[in-house]
Amino acid sequence: MLRSVQMTSDNKLLKVGDYRSYVRQEPNARWFNLLKVPLAIYSISQPDTTRRTGRFFRRIGQAPVVYDSAMTEFSRRSLEAALQAKGYFHASVHTDVTTRKRKTDVNYRLLLGRRYYVAKLHITVDDERMKKEIDSLSVNSLLYKGMPFDATVLSEERNRIIMGLLNAGYYRLQKDYVKFRVDTVSNDMGIDLTMDFARPVGVDSTKDYERFTVHRVNLYEGSSAFPMSANLESQKVLPINGIIFKSDGKKSSRIKVRKSVYLNHVHLRPDSLYRESNVQDSYSMLNSLPIVNYSLIRFQELPGIKPQLEADIQVVRNKLNSISTELEGTNTNGDLGAAMAVTYTNRNLFHGAEALLLKLRGAYEAIRGLDGYNDENYLEYSAELSLRFPATRLPFGFRRGQKKFMLTSGLSFMYDSQNRPEFHRRILTSDWAFRWRHSSHPGLQHRLDMVSLNYVFVPWISSTFRRNYLDGTDPRNSILKASYEDLFIMRWGYSFIYNSQQDKMQLNTLQSGSSNLTRGWQLKYNIESAGNLLRGISAISGAKRNQNGQYEMFNIAYSQYVKTDIDFVRCIQFDERNSLAFHAAFGIAIPYGNSSIIPYEKRYFAGGANSVRGWTVRRLGPGSYAGRNGEIDFIKQTGNVKLDLSVEWRTHLFWKLDGAAFVDAGNIWNTRDYANQDGGKFKFREFYKQIAVAYGVGFRFNLSYFILRFDLGMKAINPVYSSTKEHYPIIIPRLSRDVAFHFAVGLPF
């Protein structure tokens, strides 16, 4: 049985972990690299595998890994080849195999030697015209004298050269036109590197390299795939702007899509130079349309003197209408409930690939622990209508490179009704926004909210709630009062998301970014501002302030603030079972002008499934402030400055179950002093002392389409208390106070 596999190197600068993937046989998996639980589960099935229970444990467990000397030798050779490809031409790998009591340990010793570098660099081309093309591409070459030899860089340079020539019209070129020769004889540790560009064996050497033009473009559209060479007599043929449009003539395919939509999303044009980038951009642009299921592009060489191509583009359309339902369970501070949503989608509303989405949602929650209220249930229902258009231009007259952008604009409207035992709240929102991303960088996505309107009003407040928390002059309720006044917000905003993992693949739709990043890194940034235009209108029109010193619009005081957020995630994949994730987030929102406090919907809170998990949601902060009065005082536990830090070890356990161990830190603060909120103001000399820390473990059920997450968090540092015993509950925890359980969907970051 294989017990352990280790790798060592005689060069401390070498990261042996980068070569672990070349080891073909690994020992049984350990949970968090400690316990071989999957092997133990498999062993449970051994007494009787004919029973259903035994078969289940065998399926989710892991069989013992029996040492295989052939796999060890194969791994040794693979490691040597990988090291030599990095320039360690004299590298060797030795295996030390030790067997005791039928358990085998393997150690791969990597002996590198000195690394070779490029002393001389040459380029040979078998055609003078092609030599000029390659010389022009060499300005941005990845190769240079003195560089350490690396076969990966050579492969990237080959791809760069071929792609550059394909974008210059040389349609026939492939990777095997570029080869590299290495000569290590002339210099001790330096090599002579030669890049040869020549026709491969079997290609007609008497024929010059040819630059192709696209002579004709045909676009086939239908509801299903069909042969592009099908008989066209029964098909509808319509040339527009040089592109010939054809359909399969099926009754199910008579979904009218304006030809201008295809023209704006196809970058191939008749009598234009062939460019590979135009082909890839056409794929991305067409597949971004909601009405398009997928697309295919094929080229055929046309007979004649001139090198010409005929492009056949096949577009298979999506279903016009669809209805989906969602059922979810909710858990707010222990109050259980359920929600259901029904969504209707039309993907071609005005025959221009416009996507209409209508969503109806209802939610119910049983609220416990409230005294003095007639109804202790929470009821919410909402209606959302959104319409997305495939846009052709960015706002503000931006023109450069717009054809490379997958751009959409959208309008959305939503009405939300919330009935709580303490109050009823109604929210009306509308938004006009642009979303775009570059076709060659799908991981970088932008959103610009041109204008967003929010109207929040409270039509009913219970007498108990009003008497206890809103009436009177108690300064303690200053934040609470502001949170239950009618509110009008008119804002603009800009945000972007960069996901390095998504940037390596082409996406079919504009998305807000994956919430389940498993490797690479992701950066989110957002900035928004509200009330400036309304404040200008008030000043120009000579409007008068109300009794609170605020200007009003439609008899409602409007908000004025600026808010910015930055969120960074880095995931390091150690192997197929283990990874380490880092998360850092910072946000600040500053009220000014017409506002003295940030609207409640825009304020930050700490604790919960995606924050410092040793606290339940909205039960941490601001600063060292200690919440009071249970269900009501959480309104005061909000702030306009946020800091979140996390590190999480993620490991695959067995079957569809993953595990995690985490440490979280963070808090929220206010930039102003509010009455009866001691310790809640952000101060540079004190804020680091008020950072809360939690640790814990979690389980994730990875069901492919979504992840169910269960986290158990424990307080480690509690900023509320000053005494050592209570400030550091990690030493002597009290379970009734220092434990929090969280259930959520998706990873925390």
Secondary structure in CASP SS format (residue, H / E / C, confidence):
PFRMAT SS
TARGET T0000
AUTHOR 0000-0000-0000
METHOD secondary structure of the structure
MODEL  1
M C 1.00
L E 1.00
R E 1.00
S E 1.00
V E 1.00
Q E 1.00
M E 1.00
T E 1.00
S E 1.00
D C 1.00
N C 1.00
K C 1.00
L C 1.00
L C 1.00
K C 1.00
V H 1.00
G H 1.00
D H 1.00
Y H 1.00
R H 1.00
S H 1.00
Y H 1.00
V C 1.00
R C 1.00
Q C 1.00
E C 1.00
P C 1.00
N C 1.00
A C 1.00
R C 1.00
W E 1.00
F C 1.00
N C 1.00
L C 1.00
L E 1.00
K C 1.00
V H 1.00
P H 1.00
L H 1.00
A H 1.00
I H 1.00
Y H 1.00
S H 1.00
I H 1.00
S C 1.00
Q C 1.00
P C 1.00
D C 1.00
T C 1.00
T C 1.00
R C 1.00
R H 1.00
T H 1.00
G H 1.00
R H 1.00
F H 1.00
F H 1.00
R H 1.00
R H 1.00
I H 1.00
G C 1.00
Q C 1.00
A C 1.00
P C 1.00
V C 1.00
V C 1.00
Y C 1.00
D C 1.00
S H 1.00
A H 1.00
M H 1.00
T H 1.00
E H 1.00
F H 1.00
S H 1.00
R H 1.00
R H 1.00
S H 1.00
L H 1.00
E H 1.00
A H 1.00
A H 1.00
L H 1.00
Q H 1.00
A H 1.00
K C 1.00
G C 1.00
Y C 1.00
F C 1.00
H C 1.00
A C 1.00
S E 1.00
V E 1.00
H E 1.00
T E 1.00
D E 1.00
V E 1.00
T E 1.00
T E 1.00
R E 1.00
K C 1.00
R C 1.00
K E 1.00
T E 1.00
D E 1.00
V E 1.00
N E 1.00
Y E 1.00
R E 1.00
L E 1.00
L E 1.00
L C 1.00
G C 1.00
R C 1.00
R C 1.00
Y C 1.00
Y E 1.00
V E 1.00
A E 1.00
K E 1.00
L E 1.00
H E 1.00
I E 1.00
T E 1.00
V E 1.00
D C 1.00
D C 1.00
E H 1.00
R H 1.00
M H 1.00
K H 1.00
K H 1.00
E H 1.00
I H 1.00
D H 1.00
S H 1.00
L H 1.00
S H 1.00
V H 1.00
N H 1.00
S C 1.00
L C 1.00
L C 1.00
Y C 1.00
K C 1.00
G C 1.00
M C 1.00
P E 1.00
F C 1.00
D C 1.00
A H 1.00
T H 1.00
V H 1.00
L H 1.00
S H 1.00
E H 1.00
E H 1.00
R H 1.00
N H 1.00
R H 1.00
I H 1.00
I H 1.00
M H 1.00
G H 1.00
L H 1.00
L H 1.00
N C 1.00
A C 1.00
G C 1.00
Y C 1.00
Y C 1.00
R C 1.00
L C 1.00
Q C 1.00
K H 1.00
D H 1.00
Y H 1.00
V E 1.00
K E 1.00
F E 1.00
R E 1.00
V E 1.00
D E 1.00
T C 1.00
V C 1.00
S C 1.00
N C 1.00
D C 1.00
M C 1.00
G E 1.00
I E 1.00
D E 1.00
L E 1.00
T E 1.00
M E 1.00
D E 1.00
F E 1.00
A C 1.00
R C 1.00
P C 1.00
V C 1.00
G C 1.00
V C 1.00
D C 1.00
S C 1.00
T C 1.00
K C 1.00
D C 1.00
Y C 1.00
E C 1.00
R C 1.00
F C 1.00
T E 1.00
V E 1.00
H E 1.00
R E 1.00
V E 1.00
N E 1.00
L E 1.00
Y E 1.00
E E 1.00
G E 1.00
S C 1.00
S C 1.00
A C 1.00
F C 1.00
P C 1.00
M C 1.00
S C 1.00
A C 1.00
N C 1.00
L C 1.00
E C 1.00
S C 1.00
Q C 1.00
K E 1.00
V E 1.00
L E 1.00
P E 1.00
I E 1.00
N C 1.00
G C 1.00
I E 1.00
I E 1.00
F E 1.00
K E 1.00
S E 1.00
D C 1.00
G C 1.00
K C 1.00
K H 1.00
S H 1.00
S H 1.00
R C 1.00
I C 1.00
K C 1.00
V C 1.00
R C 1.00
K H 1.00
S H 1.00
V H 1.00
Y H 1.00
L H 1.00
N H 1.00
H H 1.00
V C 1.00
H C 1.00
L C 1.00
R C 1.00
P C 1.00
D C 1.00
S E 1.00
L E 1.00
Y C 1.00
R C 1.00
E H 1.00
S H 1.00
N H 1.00
V H 1.00
Q H 1.00
D H 1.00
S H 1.00
Y H 1.00
S H 1.00
M H 1.00
L H 1.00
N H 1.00
S C 1.00
L C 1.00
P C 1.00
I C 1.00
V E 1.00
N E 1.00
Y E 1.00
S E 1.00
L E 1.00
I E 1.00
R E 1.00
F E 1.00
Q E 1.00
E E 1.00
L E 1.00
P C 1.00
G C 1.00
I C 1.00
K C 1.00
P C 1.00
Q E 1.00
L E 1.00
E E 1.00
A E 1.00
D E 1.00
I E 1.00
Q E 1.00
V E 1.00
V E 1.00
R E 1.00
N C 1.00
K C 1.00
L C 1.00
N E 1.00
S E 1.00
I E 1.00
S E 1.00
T E 1.00
E E 1.00
L E 1.00
E E 1.00
G E 1.00
T E 1.00
N E 1.00
T E 1.00
N C 1.00
G C 1.00
D E 1.00
L E 1.00
G E 1.00
A E 1.00
A E 1.00
M E 1.00
A E 1.00
V E 1.00
T E 1.00
Y E 1.00
T E 1.00
N E 1.00
R C 1.00
N C 1.00
L C 1.00
F C 1.00
H C 1.00
G C 1.00
A C 1.00
E C 1.00
A E 1.00
L E 1.00
L E 1.00
L E 1.00
K E 1.00
L E 1.00
R E 1.00
G E 1.00
A E 1.00
Y E 1.00
E E 1.00
A E 1.00
I C 1.00
R C 1.00
G C 1.00
L C 1.00
D C 1.00
G C 1.00
Y C 1.00
N C 1.00
D C 1.00
E C 1.00
N E 1.00
Y E 1.00
L E 1.00
E E 1.00
Y E 1.00
S E 1.00
A E 1.00
E E 1.00
L E 1.00
S E 1.00
L E 1.00
R E 1.00
F E 1.00
P E 1.00
A C 1.00
T C 1.00
R C 1.00
L C 1.00
P C 1.00
F C 1.00
G C 1.00
F C 1.00
R C 1.00
R C 1.00
G C 1.00
Q H 1.00
K H 1.00
K H 1.00
F E 1.00
M E 1.00
L E 1.00
T E 1.00
S E 1.00
G E 1.00
L E 1.00
S E 1.00
F E 1.00
M E 1.00
Y E 1.00
D E 1.00
S E 1.00
Q E 1.00
N E 1.00
R C 1.00
P C 1.00
E C 1.00
F E 1.00
H E 1.00
R E 1.00
R E 1.00
I E 1.00
L E 1.00
T E 1.00
S E 1.00
D E 1.00
W E 1.00
A E 1.00
F E 1.00
R E 1.00
W E 1.00
R E 1.00
H E 1.00
S C 1.00
S C 1.00
H E 1.00
P E 1.00
G E 1.00
L E 1.00
Q E 1.00
H E 1.00
R E 1.00
L E 1.00
D E 1.00
M E 1.00
V E 1.00
S E 1.00
L E 1.00
N E 1.00
Y E 1.00
V E 1.00
F E 1.00
V E 1.00
P E 1.00
W E 1.00
I E 1.00
S C 1.00
S H 1.00
T H 1.00
F H 1.00
R H 1.00
R H 1.00
N H 1.00
Y H 1.00
L H 1.00
D C 1.00
G C 1.00
T C 1.00
D C 1.00
P H 1.00
R H 1.00
N H 1.00
S H 1.00
I H 1.00
L H 1.00
K H 1.00
A H 1.00
S H 1.00
Y C 1.00
E C 1.00
D C 1.00
L E 1.00
F E 1.00
I E 1.00
M E 1.00
R E 1.00
W E 1.00
G E 1.00
Y E 1.00
S E 1.00
F E 1.00
I E 1.00
Y E 1.00
N E 1.00
S C 1.00
Q C 1.00
Q H 1.00
D H 1.00
K H 1.00
M C 1.00
Q C 1.00
L C 1.00
N C 1.00
T C 1.00
L C 1.00
Q C 1.00
S C 1.00
G C 1.00
S C 1.00
S C 1.00
N C 1.00
L C 1.00
T C 1.00
R C 1.00
G E 1.00
W E 1.00
Q E 1.00
L E 1.00
K E 1.00
Y E 1.00
N E 1.00
I E 1.00
E E 1.00
S E 1.00
A E 1.00
G C 1.00
N H 1.00
L H 1.00
L H 1.00
R H 1.00
G H 1.00
I H 1.00
S H 1.00
A H 1.00
I H 1.00
S H 1.00
G C 1.00
A C 1.00
K C 1.00
R C 1.00
N C 1.00
Q C 1.00
N C 1.00
G C 1.00
Q C 1.00
Y C 1.00
E E 1.00
M E 1.00
F C 1.00
N C 1.00
I E 1.00
A E 1.00
Y E 1.00
S C 1.00
Q C 1.00
Y E 1.00
V E 1.00
K E 1.00
T E 1.00
D E 1.00
I E 1.00
D E 1.00
F E 1.00
V E 1.00
R E 1.00
C E 1.00
I E 1.00
Q E 1.00
F C 1.00
D C 1.00
E C 1.00
R C 1.00
N E 1.00
S E 1.00
L E 1.00
A E 1.00
F E 1.00
H E 1.00
A E 1.00
A E 1.00
F E 1.00
G E 1.00
I E 1.00
A E 1.00
I E 1.00
P E 1.00
Y C 1.00
G C 1.00
N C 1.00
S C 1.00
S C 1.00
I C 1.00
I C 1.00
P C 1.00
Y H 1.00
E H 1.00
K H 1.00
R C 1.00
Y E 1.00
F C 1.00
A E 1.00
G C 1.00
G C 1.00
A C 1.00
N C 1.00
S C 1.00
V C 1.00
R C 1.00
G C 1.00
W C 1.00
T C 1.00
V C 1.00
R C 1.00
R C 1.00
L E 1.00
G C 1.00
P C 1.00
G C 1.00
S C 1.00
Y C 1.00
A C 1.00
G C 1.00
R C 1.00
N C 1.00
G C 1.00
E C 1.00
I C 1.00
D H 1.00
F H 1.00
I H 1.00
K C 1.00
Q C 1.00
T C 1.00
G E 1.00
N C 1.00
V E 1.00
K E 1.00
L E 1.00
D E 1.00
L E 1.00
S E 1.00
V E 1.00
E E 1.00
W E 1.00
R E 1.00
T E 1.00
H E 1.00
L E 1.00
F E 1.00
W C 1.00
K C 1.00
L E 1.00
D E 1.00
G E 1.00
A E 1.00
A E 1.00
F E 1.00
V E 1.00
D E 1.00
A E 1.00
G E 1.00
N E 1.00
I E 1.00
W E 1.00
N E 1.00
T C 1.00
R C 1.00
D C 1.00
Y C 1.00
A C 1.00
N C 1.00
Q C 1.00
D C 1.00
G C 1.00
G C 1.00
K E 1.00
F C 1.00
K C 1.00
F C 1.00
R C 1.00
E C 1.00
F H 1.00
Y H 1.00
K H 1.00
Q H 1.00
I C 1.00
A E 1.00
V E 1.00
A E 1.00
Y E 1.00
G E 1.00
V E 1.00
G E 1.00
F E 1.00
R E 1.00
F E 1.00
N E 1.00
L C 1.00
S C 1.00
Y C 1.00
F C 1.00
I E 1.00
L E 1.00
R E 1.00
F E 1.00
D E 1.00
L E 1.00
G E 1.00
M E 1.00
K E 1.00
A E 1.00
I E 1.00
N C 1.00
P C 1.00
V C 1.00
Y C 1.00
S C 1.00
S C 1.00
T H 1.00
K H 1.00
E H 1.00
H H 1.00
Y C 1.00
P C 1.00
I C 1.00
I C 1.00
I C 1.00
P C 1.00
R C 1.00
L H 1.00
S H 1.00
R H 1.00
D H 1.00
V E 1.00
A E 1.00
F E 1.00
H E 1.00
F E 1.00
A E 1.00
V E 1.00
G C 1.00
L C 1.00
P C 1.00
F C 1.00
END
